[in-house]
Amino acid sequence: MATPLKVCVTGAAGQIAYSLLYQIGHGDVFGKEQPLILTLLDITPMMNALHGVVMELHDCAMTLVKEIVPTDSEEEAFRDIDVAFLVGSMPRREGMLRKDLLTANAKIFRSQGLSLDKFAKKTVKVVVVGNPANTNAMICSHFAPSIPKENFTALTRLDHNRAKAQIATRIGVRSDAVKNVVIWGNHSSTQFPDVSHATVEVEGKTLPVYEAVKDDAWIEGDFITVSGGNRRHSGVVF
């Protein structure tokens, strides 16, 4: 049996972590032979809910999970970890200005960056999920100068997938036929999906997306609008 991998998930009592934790513990993320130690971090008012999550993980009897540590202490959560999933962040509430949201999250990810720098392994891999993910990842990395910058990743895959799907649907191919789509900016209505370097495989040929779509007005209009981070569908805001 391999040495256990120590994995921290923040915002661990929240809905995203609730789904993520089972996938990690079941071996879908690090493999079916990799034992794990899970450290679960959340704020103090969420500790009762977090202990409930721990009980449910115990009920799953996942053989890869050797230990679960629920905590509201960054020191305890980050000490000697190999991987961090930074899921927790301040959500944007009704009436909140974007600058206020950025200020609140800057405090969270400054603190977590300092703690990672002080307590985590220098080889730790950090995945930032909490929005605005790009900005939060930059802040966290800045305050963890002893950890390589390339070890920090902002998870904006939803926006990437959405842009790929729009192109694929327009052309009539599978999404995996579309390559090299780039998303600039945070998950928001001001983000910019860029296909200037993107290609698509059509009937065995690799073509630039502009050439395959043959509709510059759509790419520079509806495609950007639909791929925006805050879109409306059937009255629901995403």
Disulfide bonds with the S-S distance in Angstrom:
none
